[in-house]
Structures are given as structure tokens and as C-alpha cells.
Amino acid sequence: MPLQLHLYPLAIGWDWWLPPNYAVHGRAIDQLFIAIFWLTMVIFVGVEAGLIYFMVKYRRRPDRQKAIYSHGNTRLEMIWTIVPAIILIYLALVTKGVWENYRYAPNVDHEKAPKILVIGQQFIWNVVYPGPDKKLGRYLIYPRPTDLKWPTVPEGRSFSFPTVPGPAYLKEAEAIRVLNKYVDEINPLGKDFSDTAGKDDDWQSALNRPLEIPKGEPVEINIGSKDVIHDFYLPNFRVRLDAVPGMRGVIYLTATTSSTELEKQSRREYSLAEMETLLKDPKNEMRIAIDASSPHAEQDANGFLYKYPDKSKKKRGATIIREHAVIPLVDEDTGKPIVQELREIGVENVVAYAPKYWDIVCAELCGVGHSKMKGSIIVLERDEYEKKYGTPATTAAGAPSIVAVAGTTTQK
């Protein structure tokens, strides 16, 4: 049973209380929330009880005299004014300390903290990682129709600009068309290619990929927006900050638990009957673990898998399910329950686990696709993170992805 249900008996169901916290600064935020909750709850119950008491005691009755007008009690009025003021001042001071630690992290070495840039746009999150120099370049700087020179094209890419020196020499509508095409094909995130700090950034695969951070180390997350106001919200890490166009928000986050640690809690051998029950609930996303010791498992160039002995039973190959793949309820080719297909080849038990990632959502009404704007955050062990992001990025030299732009600064 979650810790929250033990501590707070009023939280009858899981959704009635805060979600589990996996951030260092979240402990102070939760303590502040709990203190304010119980303080206001006690006051609320006391006030409502007093109202009910006086309504009953001084209700209108035939034998009751008219009320006597009173000028009040100065001492009593001072007490119920000063006491709430003291409580509010105390809460304000405590809140200020928690907020400053969350936003500005005075005890963190800001130069050494890993830096990540998250850019919101309708309706995805873009994640940019710095290169070996650990520095982020400048982004969200888009060309304008009034510029006298054409924007820079990165080395290894080409773009056909009109023969005039810059967009200012064209009609405004034509300049906007050319610049929007340049943004779509070459520079969707408004990267400043002249900035030396960003030359080795891993930005070309930024589109809607997971946010990965190390466990137990403060991370500096820079937050920006490409189009409208978004709200960068990590419920399980007590992080929430608006992504505002033209502004750069910064928060510091230290994760307490890695995704691998949480996955281990659910990783075990399941009978097919157990899997059948779990798969009926769409919230139970399970992945299968297959290795050389798994009965009836086979291996190909991409790893271990379960497959039909007779390939003719599958329209698109013989594979039933591959290692680390999410287990579907029903096979999309045959229409059979996946558990039934495994039984048919002699599998009785499988090793499976629930993959652990946390949600990134937008808590701002940013358009008609707002509800679909979701991302994921994964916490890596420190050595995993260093191995993946402490070396030159593999995508930095590749061709950038061509993505559609949902509104740029040059659109009219």
C-alpha cells in the first residue's frame, strides 16, 4: 500500500491524495502542502461547527427577546486579526524558502549541473541535450521578413534562397513563405548556428523524445516555448512552470529513484493466467523479458523472441512477440489473444515487468490539441546517463528531421 494512504487516512483512494514523489525538493513541497491542508481543515471544521452551534442556539423562538446591539470586543477582534496574520506571515516565509530552493537551488553548483532545454510547441515537447562541452546554445531565434541578410544554413545542409541579399528585399508575403520553408526544413527550433556553445548540441532529434535525467544529481532544466504559453508539469516530481514565448524559465530537479529501480519491483515470472488478467486493464502496460533461458525462445539478429513454428500462420512474419516489447491484449494480425498464441507454442510462464516512466503534461489550455500534449521523463542511473550524454552526441552530425511547424514568429 502506498505510503500516502498510511499517513493520511482521509485519502480514501489513491487519486484523492498527491501522487508519489520522486524528487528531493518535493519533500519540502509535500510537507508544506500537508501543513496548510491540515491547518485550513481544522479552521474550516471549527468555523462550520461554530456556525451550526450559533444557528441552533440562537434560532428564533417565541420566548426569545430581541438581540442586543453590541459595539463588539476590541480585545477579541485584535486576537482574531493578529493570530491569522502571524500564521500567514509564517507560511509566507516558509513558502519563500521552499520556492527559492526549487527555482534557484542556492546549494547547487550551477556550472557543473547537467543542462537540458525543453521547448514546448503545439502539441509536443522538444528536448535538447548539450554536447561534450556541457553548454546549451541559443534557440528560439527566428529570422524576420525585415532582416537584410538570409539566415545561416548549417554545414552539410543546403537551402535555395532567392537571389536577393535578404528577405527585406522581397515582398512581405513572399519573404514569409521562404522563411517559413527554411524553418520547416532546416531550423524548426530557431537555433542560432553562429553560437559556438551550441555547435555540439544534440538538437536534431529533439522532437517529442523522452526527457532523460540522472538519478541523485541536480539537473538544470531550461524551459521555453515556440508558439503559445504552455505549462511544463511533472506531477511525480513536484515541478510546474509556465513555458512563455520570449522568456527562458529555469528549474532545478534532483531525482531520488531511477526507472530501473522501479521496474525491478514488478519484474518477475507471471503465469499466462495472471498475464491475461493484467492485460485486460489498459493501465497495466507490461513488457516481456525473453532470453536464452526462456523455454521455446528463439534468437535473431535483433535479440530473442517467441514465434510460430509455422510461418504461414502469420501474414507479416512468424514473430509473436519480441523481448522488451509491450505485450498487446490481442495480436493485430491473427485477432487472437496474445496469451492464447503463447499457449499454442508451449509457453506456460513469462518474465514481464511494468516499464517505468513518468508523464510530462501541459497544465495550460494551449489549444484544441492540449489534451494530447504529453511526454515522458525517464530517470537513468548516473553511469547510464554519463555514457549516453557525456560523450559526443551520435545525432549531432546527421541530417535534421523535417517537421511541420505549428506557428512561427514569422507567420502573420
C-alpha positions as a printed Julia matrix, in Angstrom:
412×3 Matrix{Float64}:
   0.0     0.0     0.0
   1.41    3.45   -0.87
   2.93    5.44    1.96
   0.42    8.26    1.44
  -2.5     6.03    2.43
  -0.84    5.08    5.71
  -0.11    8.65    6.71
  -3.29   10.35    5.6
  -6.46    8.4     6.44
  -8.67   10.94    4.67
  -7.11    9.88    1.35
  -9.54    7.01    0.91
  -8.44    6.3    -2.65
  -5.14    6.77   -4.47
  -6.48    9.62   -6.6
  -7.6    11.51   -3.52
  -4.11   12.47   -2.5
  -0.83   13.57   -4.01
   0.87   11.18   -6.44
   4.13    9.57   -5.25
   7.05   12.0    -5.09
  10.43   11.16   -6.66
  12.24   14.49   -6.28
  14.4    15.81   -3.42
  12.72   19.23   -3.37
   9.3    17.54   -3.47
   9.59   16.5     0.17
   9.53   20.12    1.35
   6.68   20.94   -1.03
   4.65   17.99    0.27
   5.31   18.96    3.89
   4.17   22.5     3.17
   1.08   21.21    1.39
   0.22   18.89    4.29
   0.73   21.62    6.89
  -1.52   24.06    5.01
  -4.08   21.34    4.35
  -4.48   20.35    7.98
  -4.34   23.95    9.22
  -7.12   25.03    6.87
  -9.06   21.82    7.57
  -9.03   22.43   11.33
 -10.07   26.07   10.86
 -12.78   25.09    8.37
 -14.25   22.46   10.68
 -14.06   24.84   13.64
 -15.78   27.69   11.78
 -18.51   25.45   10.37
 -19.1    23.89   13.81
 -19.4    27.38   15.33
 -21.88   28.45   12.67
 -24.04   25.4    13.25
 -23.86   25.88   17.04
 -24.96   29.52   16.89
 -27.67   28.78   14.3
 -29.2    26.24   16.66
 -28.6    28.03   19.97
 -29.84   31.43   18.82
 -32.58   30.34   16.46
 -35.79   32.32   16.53
 -38.22   31.24   19.27
 -41.39   32.81   20.69
 -39.9    33.21   24.16
 -36.62   34.76   22.95
 -36.02   38.5    23.36
 -34.69   40.65   20.53
 -30.93   40.72   20.07
 -28.98   43.35   21.93
 -26.8    45.59   19.76
 -23.13   45.49   20.81
 -20.13   47.56   19.74
 -18.02   44.41   19.94
 -14.98   43.39   21.94
 -11.76   45.13   20.92
  -9.51   42.55   22.57
 -11.28   39.66   20.82
 -11.12   41.4    17.45
  -7.39   42.02   17.86
  -6.81   38.36   18.69
  -8.64   37.01   15.64
  -6.86   39.54   13.45
  -3.31   39.17   14.8
  -3.29   35.35   15.09
  -4.21   34.76   11.4
  -1.7    37.45   10.39
   1.09   35.65   12.3
   0.13   32.32   10.72
   0.09   33.79    7.21
   3.43   35.56    7.67
   5.0    32.33    8.92
   3.6    30.37    5.97
   4.82   33.06    3.56
   8.37   32.87    4.94
   8.42   29.06    4.81
   6.97   29.08    1.29
   9.58   31.6     0.15
  12.38   29.29    1.3
  10.87   26.25   -0.41
  10.25   28.22   -3.61
  13.74   29.66   -3.79
  15.31   26.24   -3.25
  13.12   24.81   -6.02
  13.63   27.6    -8.54
  17.17   28.85   -7.81
  18.86   25.94   -5.96
  21.36   28.07   -3.97
  23.26   24.98   -2.77
  23.82   23.61   -6.27
  26.97   24.2    -8.32
  25.24   25.73  -11.34
  28.29   25.38  -13.57
  28.57   21.61  -13.07
  24.85   20.73  -13.11
  23.81   18.92  -16.32
  21.73   21.22  -18.5
  18.74   20.3   -20.64
  16.48   22.5   -22.74
  12.76   21.71  -23.11
  10.82   23.63  -25.77
   7.03   23.43  -25.84
   5.05   23.76  -29.03
   1.56   22.82  -30.11
   1.3    19.98  -29.2
   4.62   18.31  -28.31
   7.68   18.75  -26.09
  11.11   19.1   -27.73
  14.14   18.06  -25.67
  17.65   19.37  -26.44
  20.77   17.98  -24.76
  24.15   19.76  -24.73
  27.22   18.16  -26.26
  30.54   17.32  -24.57
  31.1    20.97  -23.64
  28.02   20.72  -21.33
  26.75   24.06  -22.67
  23.47   24.8   -24.4
  23.36   27.07  -27.4
  20.79   29.74  -28.21
  17.39   28.68  -29.55
  14.02   30.14  -30.49
  15.68   32.88  -32.53
  13.8    33.02  -35.82
  14.51   35.15  -38.92
  12.22   38.06  -39.73
  10.9    39.42  -43.03
  12.73   42.7   -42.28
  16.19   41.07  -42.0
  18.74   42.38  -44.51
  20.54   39.01  -44.75
  19.37   35.46  -45.15
  19.7    33.18  -42.09
  22.63   30.79  -41.74
  22.41   27.27  -43.12
  24.38   24.68  -41.09
  27.31   22.87  -42.62
  26.24   19.84  -44.65
  22.79   21.24  -45.48
  21.6    23.31  -48.4
  18.65   25.62  -48.94
  17.74   27.64  -52.03
  17.17   31.25  -51.07
  16.09   33.83  -53.67
  18.94   35.72  -55.36
  18.36   38.91  -53.37
  20.65   39.58  -50.33
  17.91   39.04  -47.74
  14.17   38.78  -47.01
  13.81   42.55  -46.65
  14.29   42.86  -50.42
  11.2    40.74  -51.15
   7.52   41.46  -50.76
   6.43   40.61  -47.24
   4.22   37.65  -48.23
   6.99   36.09  -50.32
   9.59   36.67  -47.58
   7.34   34.96  -45.02
   6.8    31.99  -47.35
  10.55   31.5   -47.89
  11.41   31.9   -44.2
   8.68   29.51  -43.09
  10.02   26.93  -45.53
  13.52   27.47  -44.11
  12.22   26.98  -40.54
  10.27   23.85  -41.51
  13.14   22.16  -43.32
  16.31   23.49  -41.71
  15.73   25.11  -38.34
  12.47   24.14  -36.57
  13.76   25.15  -33.13
  15.22   28.53  -34.13
  18.8    27.51  -33.37
  21.48   30.19  -33.6
  24.1    28.49  -35.76
  26.65   31.21  -35.05
  26.7    30.37  -31.33
  29.83   28.31  -30.59
  28.35   26.94  -27.34
  25.65   25.12  -29.3
  27.71   23.61  -32.1
  27.8    20.17  -30.46
  24.23   20.2   -29.08
  22.07   17.14  -29.69
  19.08   19.01  -31.11
  18.18   17.4   -34.41
  16.32   14.51  -32.75
  14.61   16.74  -30.18
  11.09   16.27  -31.5
   8.89   14.67  -28.82
  11.59   12.4   -27.4
  11.75   11.44  -23.7
  13.36   13.72  -21.15
  16.15   11.69  -19.55
  17.84   12.84  -16.35
  20.37   11.22  -13.97
  19.41    9.91  -10.55
  20.75   11.69   -7.47
  22.28   14.68   -9.26
  20.8    18.17   -9.63
  19.77   18.9   -13.21
  19.14   22.35  -14.64
  16.08   22.29  -16.91
  15.64   25.33  -19.15
  12.09   25.83  -20.38
  10.92   27.8   -23.41
   8.01   27.95  -25.84
   7.89   28.11  -29.61
   4.36   29.43  -30.04
   1.92   29.96  -27.13
   2.05   29.67  -23.34
   2.45   26.07  -22.19
   2.79   24.71  -18.64
   5.64   22.26  -18.06
   4.21   19.94  -15.42
   5.81   16.85  -13.83
   3.3    15.66  -11.18
   5.59   12.98   -9.73
   8.49   15.44   -9.33
   6.52   18.43   -7.98
   7.6    20.54  -10.95
   5.37   23.06  -12.65
   6.46   26.14  -14.55
   5.0    28.11  -17.45
   6.81   27.99  -20.78
   6.36   31.54  -22.09
   7.33   32.69  -25.61
  10.29   35.07  -25.44
  11.27   34.03  -21.9
  13.56   31.31  -20.54
  12.39   29.59  -17.36
  14.81   27.56  -15.22
  14.17   24.94  -12.55
  16.47   22.5   -10.75
  15.46   18.89  -10.24
  17.14   16.03   -8.36
  15.52   12.61   -8.85
  15.6    10.14   -5.96
  14.74    6.91   -7.8
  15.74    5.52  -11.17
  13.34    3.98  -13.65
  15.27    0.71  -13.45
  14.77    0.51   -9.68
  11.02    0.85  -10.03
  10.87   -1.61  -12.91
  12.56   -4.23  -10.72
   9.65   -4.06   -8.28
   7.29   -5.52  -10.9
   9.79   -7.74  -12.74
   9.04  -11.4   -12.01
   7.71  -14.57  -13.56
   3.97  -14.45  -14.34
   1.7   -17.32  -15.29
  -0.24  -16.81  -18.51
  -3.44  -16.68  -16.47
  -2.01  -13.76  -14.46
  -0.94  -12.01  -17.66
  -4.4   -12.49  -19.12
  -5.92  -10.72  -16.12
  -3.36   -7.9   -16.16
  -3.73   -7.24  -19.89
  -7.47   -6.65  -19.56
  -6.67   -3.42  -17.71
  -5.26   -0.89  -20.24
  -3.37    0.85  -17.43
  -1.2    -2.24  -16.86
   1.32   -1.75  -19.62
   3.62   -4.76  -19.4
   6.79   -5.6   -21.32
   8.14   -9.08  -21.8
  11.66  -10.2   -20.98
  12.98  -13.06  -23.13
  16.49  -14.52  -23.02
  18.35  -17.71  -23.81
  16.87  -19.46  -20.75
  13.26  -18.79  -21.8
  11.52  -22.02  -22.96
  10.7   -22.04  -26.69
  12.54  -18.75  -27.25
  14.5   -18.18  -30.45
  17.12  -15.61  -31.37
  17.63  -13.49  -34.44
  19.86  -10.53  -35.27
  17.73   -8.21  -33.12
  17.54  -10.37  -30.0
  15.28  -13.04  -28.52
  11.64  -13.62  -29.45
   8.72  -16.02  -29.41
   7.45  -17.05  -32.85
   5.24  -19.58  -34.58
   6.95  -22.72  -35.81
   4.83  -22.44  -38.98
   5.41  -19.09  -40.67
   2.28  -19.45  -42.81
   0.12  -18.67  -39.77
   1.25  -15.04  -39.81
   0.68  -12.61  -42.65
   3.71  -10.48  -41.88
   6.21  -12.98  -40.49
   6.28  -15.53  -37.71
   7.07  -13.36  -34.67
   4.53  -13.41  -31.85
   6.36  -11.0   -29.56
   9.91   -9.74  -29.17
  11.86   -9.08  -25.98
  11.14   -5.78  -24.23
   8.09   -5.2   -26.43
   4.82   -4.08  -24.85
   2.52   -7.09  -24.62
  -0.72   -6.45  -26.54
  -4.04   -7.88  -25.42
  -4.84   -9.16  -28.92
  -2.49  -10.0   -31.8
  -3.17   -7.44  -34.55
  -2.54   -9.99  -37.34
  -4.49  -13.02  -36.13
  -7.03  -11.35  -33.85
  -6.26  -13.93  -31.16
  -5.44  -13.05  -27.54
  -1.65  -12.93  -27.25
  -1.8   -15.29  -24.25
  -3.57  -17.91  -26.37
  -0.85  -17.66  -29.03
   1.85  -18.23  -26.42
  -0.01  -21.27  -25.06
  -0.19  -22.73  -28.55
   3.6   -22.82  -28.83
   4.02  -24.36  -25.36
   4.83  -21.31  -23.23
   3.4   -21.59  -19.71
   5.05  -18.67  -17.86
   6.71  -15.44  -18.95
   9.01  -12.96  -17.24
   7.49   -9.49  -17.54
   7.7    -6.06  -15.95
   5.94   -2.71  -15.99
   8.16   -0.13  -17.72
   8.54    2.92  -15.53
   8.45    6.37  -16.96
   6.69    9.42  -15.66
   4.41   11.83  -17.5
   5.16   15.3   -18.78
   1.92   17.14  -19.37
   0.86   20.65  -20.27
  -1.26   22.15  -17.49
  -2.22   25.15  -19.64
  -5.1    25.31  -22.13
  -2.81   25.81  -25.12
  -5.19   24.9   -27.96
  -7.61   22.28  -29.23
  -4.94   19.56  -29.09
  -4.0    20.4   -25.49
  -5.04   17.01  -24.08
  -2.69   15.2   -26.47
   0.39   17.18  -25.43
   2.13   14.53  -23.38
   5.72   13.46  -23.0
   7.69   11.16  -20.74
  10.57   11.51  -18.3
  13.0     8.66  -17.62
  15.5     8.61  -14.74
  18.78    6.89  -15.59
  21.45    5.64  -13.23
  24.35    8.09  -13.14
  26.69    5.88  -15.17
  23.97    5.26  -17.76
  23.4     8.98  -18.16
  27.11    9.75  -18.43
  27.59    7.02  -21.01
  24.7     8.29  -23.1
  25.1    12.06  -22.8
  28.66   12.53  -21.59
  30.1    11.64  -24.99
  29.65   13.31  -28.38
  26.05   13.0   -29.47
  25.5    10.49  -32.25
  22.77   12.58  -33.85
  24.7    15.85  -33.99
  26.25   15.14  -37.38
  23.16   13.62  -39.0
  20.55   15.29  -41.12
  17.93   17.19  -39.14
  14.4    15.89  -39.05
  11.93   17.74  -41.23
   8.93   18.6   -39.1
   5.86   20.69  -39.53
   5.89   24.0   -37.71
   2.79   24.87  -35.75
   3.19   28.61  -35.95
   6.48   30.51  -36.17
   7.46   34.01  -35.22
   7.4    35.0   -38.89
   3.83   34.0   -39.56
   1.22   36.67  -39.96
